[in-house]
């Protein structure tokens, strides 16, 4: 997929060219079947015209994304969303009025206008209206819904900065809109409102405690195995996801002892401490994380990118509290720590791979 000798164009919004010119150029790329990475309030997304099956397939090719993993359709307004679903229930109206624009994706029965490639052949589609002004302006200027997962290689750490996008996708996509670091840091909440009670498919910035006063009880979707090739109900459901190149291990309480143990075996180790400077360096590259869920989420992916860039072999993460406010962060860490069976033997050796 990577084209020899060709680099991805980067346009800074608010740079030398007017913002309108930059957005218009990116919108033209989308309407001509190209791929554009752009900032949202969560992470950088990789967008294509959601109504163009050929363009959408390019997303899967660029990312190396499994065909069974569906995409989210981003719209410019609440009024635009019902055109892409076959049913828009009162619950969807209530949630959109409260949380849109914002980091909440609603899963509903799809309309025939949505290509099957977007939904991985499944009967439902995720719809979201992003709050980031660049994302909103791009979708409005393009005049089409935009299918967009995170702008990274499949299963890897999501991008919160332009350099993260280019590290993974330079030469694989057409254009990146540089809007600076994203604020939210982790992906949107995904809520299936095609069933009663509504099911939380992916935890995110909008929590069940915020949703339930509006539509009633929300249940956590059971992670039941699906047959090989069967479409997933939502992005973010793969067992291994959001993972750095280094092996990631989660520990309860202090990670100092485990970090020292790994360092003594000759490994290069990153230590992600929770909320306090560690007692000793333990011979590791150390990052101290915030103790507030929103601040931690905003920092998480950037921290994992930083550690990967130092070429550590192993990352020890001290888990945040097992409390509802930390549900989304703990979900991302659990999936990032899931074993990669194809690389397990390599990662058991101390040499960096």
C-alpha positions, -999 to +999 in steps of 0.1 A: +000+000+000+028+024+008+038+042-024+075+044-030+089+079-030+056+096-021+051+113+012+018+123+028+010+160+025+006+178+059-013+210+061-013+230+093-047+246+101-040+282+111-006+282+093+004+303+063-027+295+043-061+305+054-081+280+074-109+280+047-084+271+020-069+243+040-102+228+049-115+231+013-084+213-001-089+185+024-126+183+015-117+180-022-094+151-014-123+133+004-148+139-024-123+126-050-119+093-031-088+102-011-079+096+026-075+125+050-063+122+086-078+149+109-081+158+146-112+151+166-118+158+203-107+122+210-079+111+187-068+117+151-092+100+127-086+086+092-114+097+069-129+087+036-163+095+019-185+070+037-207+066+006-178+056-016-171+019-011-138+021-030-125+050-008-136+032+023-117+001+013-086+022+011-089+028+049-088-009+055-058-013+032-038+017+047-044+005+083-041-032+077-075-033+094-095-066+095-125-064+072-148-076+100-141-045+121-167-018+112-161+020+109-179+049+125-198+074+102-192+110+112-219+136+103-220+174+103-252+178+122-279+160+143-303+165+115-280+147+090-278+115+111-312+098+104-305+096+067-280+069+073-301+046+096-333+028+090-347+036+125-340+066+146-357+060+180-366+087+206-336+075+227-312+085+199-328+120+197-325+125+234-288+114+235-279+134+204-295+165+219-275+160+251-241+148+239-237+159+203-214+173+191-192+151+213-175+118+219-206+095+218-212+070+190-248+057+186-252+022+169-285+018+150-299-003+122-282+009+090-299+024+059-293+009+025-274+040+016-245+030+038-221+006+019-216-028+035-179-023+037-185+005+063-204-019+086-182-050+079-214-065+064-233-061+097-268-048+100-260-018+122-239+014+118-222+036+143-230+074+139-213+103+156-211+141+153-176+152+163-171+184+184-136+194+172-139+225+150-116+211+123-134+178+121-168+196+119-156+221+093-141+193+071-173+172+071-194+203+064-171+214+035-170+179+020-208+176+020-207+139+027-206+117+058-171+107+067-162+071+077-132+073+101-114+050+125-083+061+143-054+071+120-030+044+130-020+009+119-045-017+131-042-028+168-016-002+175-016+028+198-041+055+186-026+089+175-031+121+195-005+141+175+004+145+139+037+128+144+019+097+156-001+096+124+029+100+101+049+074+120+023+048+110+008+061+078+032+083+060+030+074+023-002+054+028-027+082+029-031+114+010-033+143+035-031+151+072-047+182+087-025+193+116-046+207+144-021+201+172-026+176+200-061+162+206-077+170+240-096+138+249-070+112+243-091+081+240-118+071+215-156+078+217-180+059+238-200+034+216-236+027+227-259+003+209-294+018+210-308-007+185-317-029+215-334-025+248-318-019+272-291+000+254-257-018+254-223-002+261-201-017+234-170+005+241-165+026+272-153+061+265-155+098+277-193+097+280-200+074+309-230+052+318-236+074+348-241+103+324-263+083+299-286+065+323-305+096+336-315+102+300-325+068+287-325+044+316-304+014+324-273+007+302-258-028+302-222-037+294-221-059+263-209-094+270-177-102+252-188-135+236-166-151+210-177-146+174-171-170+145-141-162+124-149-135+098-182-126+115-187-088+117-180-071+150-207-049+165-184-020+170-149-007+167-127-014+197-139-049+204-108-068+192-091-086+221-058-070+214-060-033+206-044+001+213-011-018+218+025-004+217+053-023+199+067-031+233+051-057+254+027-040+279+020-055+314-005-042+339+002-045+376-019-036+407-002-013+431+034-002+428+052-014+397+087-008+411+095-044+420+083-058+387+102-031+368+134-039+387+130-076+380+127-070+343+156-046+342+178-072+359+170-096+330+186-072+306+154-058+291+149-021+284+118-012+304+093+016+305+075+022+338+042+041+338+036+051+374+003+062+388+002+096+403+034+099+423+071+100+416+085+065+420+109+058+450+137+049+426+144+050+389+148+012+389+169+015+357+138+022+336+124+050+315+097+064+338+065+084+331+043+096+360+006+097+351-022+120+364-046+107+390-077+122+374-095+100+348-098+127+321-063+139+325-050+103+325-069+095+293-056+126+276-020+116+284-022+078+279-015+073+242+011+100+240+029+083+269+029+049+251+041+065+219+070+082+238+080+049+254+079+031+220+101+058+206+128+051+232+129+015+220+119-002+253+112-039+252+086-040+280+062-015+296+050-019+331+018+001+338+004+006+373-034+002+369-057+030+380-084+022+405-111-003+396-139+023+397-166+034+372-148+066+364-118+046+352-138+021+331-126+035+297-089+038+306-088+003+322-105-011+290-078+004+268-050-009+291-065-044+293-066-046+255-032-031+250-018-058+274-035-087+256-010-112+243+001-110+206+004-147+199+024-141+167+051-121+186+050-139+219+082-158+214+101-127+202+089-106+231+101-132+256+137-124+246+154-094+260+164-080+227+143-052+212+123-063+181 
